[in-house]
């Protein structure tokens, strides 16, 4: 397995796994399959532009994209200490094999390398027990009502 940052050359695979995620787990995301399915390949490519403030990590097995995690740092000066973990998805047949943990650990390490980032935020949809178990196993559990906050700097 390889964990790496996705690039514009991964756009077709990214689009496919993103649409799969929305189709198979519609209650786990803030958008719908139909909203995303009408987007152009260029719109998907814009999401995976490579920079330190916004990126998507992918897990590949035999060159097939089987899992994704997205990272987004706030761009406004007063909010640049915050970043978000979003769009987590691992294909069902690859779950419970540690892929989510590998992706999340890599994302956290990359976030730590960004001096401005002090807090990682993520949302969990009520009833997403697998995601909750993953975040608990990594100690990411400073709970507000529906948000987990993790301070990555001491």
Beta strands, then each sheet from edge to edge (+ up, - down):
strand 1: 2-5
strand 2: 54-61
strand 3: 64-73
strand 4: 82-90
strand 5: 119-123
strand 6: 142-143
strand 7: 147-151
sheet 1: 1+ 2- 3+ 4- 5- 7+ 6-
end
